[in-house]
Amino acid sequence: MITLTIYPESFGEPSASPFCTKALCMLKATGLAFQIDESPDPRKAPKQKLPMIEHDGHIIPDSEQIREHIEAAADHDFNASLSDEQRGIADAVTRMLEEHFYFAVVADRWANDANWEHVKKAFFSDIHALLRPIITRSIRKQALGQLNGQGIGRHSEAERFGRASRDVLSVKSVLGDKPFLFGDAPTAADYTAVPMLRASIATPVPTMLSDFIRSEDKIMSYLERG
């Protein structure tokens, strides 16, 4: 039995983290038996991030490493139907969303004061009320520091939107008139794209990015299918 550890459900999504939702969806797709362990604290994870899985005494962190492990365990290739060219595009879409777009989503949650009030309640309500303001301020400061280090935190919301909206349009171009990015069935890139885009519209207070995505009928239909 596989145990998948993820952040708890939040803002109507299976997990606060799109990476956790990605791992959950991929596990369901393989048909492997698994159970879910929800935890708000990633400090005991090997990379101090979630998701992670435990399987046959081994702990595997990181959604891409989880993908590799469960593909081998289930003898299932999410990209079996793709050509070499399509596999390259799929990898590029995945990296674009996980290494760039994701940080715009984080900024909309953590740098936006209105959304931060909701994030604080959703993520840290278990902390004692007397300690919560001090701890959450420290955690937020660290998160904003990471966004600045990555680079996207140095931009205004409008500048972030300009960059992230082009990511959305790139996904839309690859999607075309197909049900999923590369045809009639989801492949690995879809298991990244859908959770990432859904996370961006699950912000409690609307943002420029969430409003833009909601205005794109083709993207919204894609997210509903996913």
N, C-alpha and C positions, 0 to 999 in steps of 0.2 A: 504494500500500500504506500502510495506517495502522500506526503503531507506538504501542502502548499501554505506557506506563511505569507500573509498579505496585510496591508493596512486595512482597517475596517471600512465598511460602506460609508460613502459620504456624497452629499449633494445629488442623490439619486443614482449614483454610479456604483457598481459592485465594490469598488475600492477608491480611496482617495487618490491613488496613484495609477496613471494609465499603464505603467509598466506592470503593475500587479494585475490589472484587468487583462492585459495582453497575455500574461502567463496563464491566467484562469481560462481564458477563451481557447488557448492552444491546447491546454490539458483536456478540456471538454471535447475538442475536435479529434484528439487521438483515440478517445475511448478508454484510456487508461483509468484504472480505479484510483481515486484520490480523495483526500479529505482536506478541509480548509481550517487553518488556524489563524484567527485574526489577532493582530497585535499592533498597538500604536507605537511600539518602541523597537527600533531596528538595531539597537546597540549590540545585541548578541549575535547578529548576523555576521558572516565572515567579512563582508565589505561594509558593514554597518548601514546597509540599505536593504530594502525589500523590493521585489519578492525574493524568496528562496524556497527551495524544496529539499526535503529529506527523503531519500530513497535507498533502501538496502544498506543503511548505515552511512551513506554518503550525503553530505550537504552541498547543494549546488546553488550558488547565488547568481544574480543577474539574469534578466529575462532572455538574453540571447544564449547564454550558457544553458539555461533551462530548456530553451528550444532545442539545442543540439542534443541534450541528454534525452529528452522525451521522444525526439525523432528516432534516436537509436533504440530506445526501449520499446517503442511501439512499431519499429520498422516502418516508419511513415515519414515521407518527405513532403513537407508542405508545398514545395515548389516543383514537384515531380512533373507537372504538366508544362513547365516553362522552358523556353529556349534559353540558350546562353545569353542572348541579348536581353531577354526579358528578366533573367536572373540579375543581370547587371543593373537594369533599371529598378528592379525591386529593392536591391541593396541600397541604391542611391536614394530612393524614396524613404526607406527606413532610416538611413543616417540623417537625412534632411529633417525628418520629423523628430527623431530622438535627440539629435545633437544641436538642433537649432530651434525648431518650432516649440519644443517642450519648454524651453526656457522663457519664451514669451508667455506661455500658459502660467508658469510659476510666477512670473512678474505680475501678471494680472491678478493673481491670488494674494501674493505676499507684499507687493509694492503698492498696490491700490488700497488706500486706507479704508474705503467702504467695504471692499471684499475681505480685507484682513480681519475686520470685526467678526465676520461669519467664520472665517478660517480658524480664528482663535477659539471660538466656541466649539466648532466641530472637532478640531484636532486635540485640544488641550483641556477639555472640560473635566478630565479625571484628576488634574493637578489641584492640590488643595487651594482653596480660594485665596488664602493669605499669600501664598507663594506664586500664584499664577501670574500676576502682573510682572514680577521680576523675571520669572523663567521665560515667559512668552516674549518679553522684550529682548532677552538675550538670544533666544532661538531665532526671532525675526531678524535681528542684527546679523547673525551668522548667515542666514539665508540671503539677505540682501548683499552681504559681502561676497557670497559665492556668485550671485548674479553679476556683480560688478567685475569679479575676476573672469567670468566667462565672457563678459563684454556687453550682453544685452541689457544689463542693469544700468548701463551708462547712457542709454537712449531714453528719450521721452516716450510716453505712451503712443503718440502719433508716429514716431520713428519706428517703434517696435511693431506697430500695426502695419506699416509699410513693408517691413521685411516679412512678417509672418503671413500677411495676406497673399504674398507671392507664393509662399509655400502651399497655401490652400489652392490657389489657381493651378499650381503645378500638379497637385493631386487630381484636380478636376480634369486637366488635360489628359493625364494618363488614364483616368476612368473612362472618358469619352461617353459612349452610349451603352457601355457594358454594365452588368449588374455589380461586378467587382472589378478590381483594378486590372486583372489580366484575363477576365472571362466570366463564365457562369458560376464559378465556385471561388471561395476565398483562398488566398495563398498567404504566405508568411507576411508580406507587406500589408495586407488587409488587417492582420491581427495587431499591427502597430498603428496603422492609419485610423481605424475606427475608434479605438480607445483615446488616442491623442486628440482627435478632432472633437470627440464627445466631451472630453475633459475641458476643452476650451469654451464650450457652450454651457457647461455645468457650473460656471462661476455664479455665485448667488446674486451679485449685482452685475447687470449687463456691462460689457466693455465694447470698445470699437471692434475688437476681433470677434467676440461672440455675436454681435449684431450683424457683422459681415457674413459670417458663416450661416447664420439663420436666414439671411437673404438669398443664399445660393440654393435654389430648389434641388439641383442635381446632387449637391453634396448632402443635403438633408435627407433626401431619399436614400442615398447610399448609407448614411448612418442608421437609418431605420431598418434597412435590410441587414446591416451588420449586427 
